[in-house]
Amino acid sequence: MSRTLAAILGGAAGVMALVGAVVFLLWCLSHKRSVSRTSDTGSSETSVQGRHPGIELSLQEARRFEMEELSLATKGFSEKNLMGSGKFGEVYKGLLNDGMVVAIKKRPGAPSPEFVDEVRYLSPIQHRNLVTLLGYCQENNSQFLVYEYIPSGSVSNHLYGPGQNLDGKLEFKHRLSIALGAAKGSSSQVTSDEIFLAPEVREFRRFSEKSDVFSFGVFLLELLSGMEATQPSPGTSQNLVEWVQNTQDYANFSSVVDQRLGSNFTAEGMEEFIQLMLRCVEPSSERRPAMSHVVTELDRIIEKEMNLTTVMGEGTPTVTLGSHLFRAAK
């Protein structure tokens, strides 16, 4: 073989080797990106599993419902399907064409891109302590949010439900009993909607036990005040959560304590309950207590309050959090 031919063959082999190396390098980079995307989501499917047990974030966007479909689901938004109403709007129980039972929140409001943006932000979030947002609708100067249906009732249903003895239902010890039952069953029995999201969840979609504690703290605030957490506090434009976070003087809390509680509680027990609630709604997750500590504290406060002789309902109720279901299923 001549030296010229050998040089040509050697050069060709070198070029082929270089091309092969480049192709291999590109394949490796592409595969790495693919693996990275899969690891970031936890799956190559349409849903992802978070690191915290029980957390799942879905990549599927919220469904846009037609007004006609929601009207059919609620029998024309009939009173028989009305589960509750308040400043937040009205909530109806509905049956979709596919047989799914849903809760439909209806509120006045012209179509707006901000409403859709908020829905798109909330709809991917799925977590054991959140009511799943399924879809939305904007028609006839009304805004609708379609949630999964939670059949176990709500805060006000257990406190002010029809046919209940209000004197017994409204007292402080009974509310403590509801809180304790919810705290012990928080992993499966307590659910909430967007108003209960901790700051780190809204900003970073980062769930943890401490974000659950924040949601539970807002629930305690509703029990204490007898009002929806979205309502403005007396004399301010802040909602109740914002107000309690910014209030330094304990004496000011008398304005948000439900007046229907009367005087059937100890000042010490009430103060300890408020202090526990405040710790739960701390903006910083590191400063919130563990749920096990919350259970222990509620147990201790109830034991103290039992020194008062009052009528109290039997058993520990199971409740459902969520401002949009605050006015209870009938």
C-alpha positions, 0 to 999 in steps of 0.5 A, spaced: 500 500 500 502 506 497 504 512 503 499 516 499 493 511 500 495 509 507 494 517 509 488 518 505 485 511 509 488 514 515 485 521 515 478 518 513 478 513 519 480 519 523 474 523 520 469 518 522 472 517 529 471 524 530 464 524 527 462 518 531 464 522 537 460 528 536 454 524 535 455 520 541 456 526 545 450 529 542 446 523 544 449 523 551 447 530 552 440 529 549 439 523 554 441 527 560 436 532 559 431 527 558 433 524 564 433 531 568 426 532 565 423 526 568 427 526 574 424 533 575 417 531 574 418 524 578 415 521 571 414 521 564 407 521 564 402 527 565 403 527 573 408 528 578 410 525 585 413 530 590 418 528 595 413 529 601 408 523 602 401 524 599 403 530 594 402 530 587 402 535 582 398 534 576 400 537 569 393 537 566 390 544 566 383 545 568 377 544 564 373 550 561 366 548 562 360 551 559 355 554 562 349 550 560 353 544 562 353 547 569 346 549 569 344 542 567 349 539 573 345 543 578 338 543 575 338 550 573 342 552 580 336 550 584 335 551 591 335 544 592 342 543 590 344 549 594 349 547 599 351 554 602 352 562 600 356 568 603 360 573 601 364 569 597 358 567 593 354 561 592 356 553 592 352 548 589 352 541 588 352 538 581 352 532 577 356 532 571 354 528 565 360 523 566 357 521 573 362 525 577 359 529 583 362 536 584 361 542 588 360 549 584 362 555 587 358 561 583 360 568 584 359 575 580 364 577 576 365 579 569 370 575 564 377 577 566 384 574 564 386 575 571 381 570 573 383 565 568 391 566 570 389 564 578 385 558 575 391 556 571 396 557 577 391 553 582 389 547 578 395 543 577 396 543 585 394 536 588 395 534 595 391 530 600 389 536 604 387 541 598 380 540 595 382 539 587 380 544 583 377 541 576 375 547 572 372 553 571 367 557 567 366 565 565 359 567 562 353 571 564 357 576 568 358 570 573 365 566 575 364 559 576 370 554 580 368 547 579 371 543 585 371 535 587 365 534 592 367 533 599 361 529 602 363 530 610 360 537 611 364 543 613 365 548 619 359 551 619 355 545 618 358 542 625 357 549 628 350 551 626 347 546 622 340 546 621 336 542 627 342 543 632 342 545 639 345 552 638 347 553 645 351 547 645 354 547 638 357 554 639 360 553 646 368 553 646 369 546 648 365 544 642 369 548 638 376 545 641 373 538 640 372 539 633 379 542 632 382 536 636 378 531 631 380 535 625 388 535 628 388 527 629 385 526 622 388 531 618 392 527 613 385 524 610 379 528 613 381 535 613 381 539 606 382 546 604 382 550 598 386 556 596 385 561 601 388 556 606 395 555 602 401 557 606 406 562 603 411 557 601 406 553 597 403 559 593 410 562 591 414 555 590 409 550 590 413 547 596 408 542 600 411 539 607 408 538 614 409 545 616 404 547 610 399 543 613 400 546 619 398 553 616 392 550 613 390 548 620 391 554 623 387 558 618 381 553 620 382 554 627 381 562 626 375 560 623 373 556 629 375 562 633 371 567 629 365 564 626 367 567 620 370 565 613 378 567 613 377 571 607 372 576 610 375 582 612 377 583 620 373 588 623 375 595 621 380 594 616 381 591 609 385 585 611 382 578 611 382 575 618 389 571 616 393 577 614 390 581 620 392 576 626 399 575 623 400 583 623 396 584 630 401 584 636 397 586 642 393 580 644 387 584 647 385 586 640 383 579 639 377 580 642 374 583 636 375 577 632 372 572 637 365 569 636 361 573 640 356 567 640 361 564 645 358 567 650 362 567 657 363 559 657 370 559 657 376 560 661 381 566 659 387 562 660 384 557 655 382 562 650 389 565 650 392 559 649 388 557 644 389 563 640 397 563 641 397 556 638 393 558 632 398 564 631 404 559 631 400 555 626 399 561 621 406 564 622 409 566 615 415 562 616 414 555 616 420 554 621 417 557 626 410 553 626 409 547 630 409 540 628 402 537 628 403 532 633 405 538 638 398 541 636 394 535 638 398 535 644 396 542 646 389 542 644 388 535 648 391 539 654 387 546 653 380 541 652 382 538 659 383 545 662 376 547 659 372 541 662 373 544 669 367 548 666 360 544 666 357 545 660 353 541 655 357 538 649 355 534 643 357 526 643 363 524 639 368 528 635 366 530 629 369 530 622 370 536 618 372 539 612 376 545 611 375 550 605 372 557 605 368 555 599 364 550 603 364 554 609 356 554 609 355 547 609 351 542 605 344 541 607 
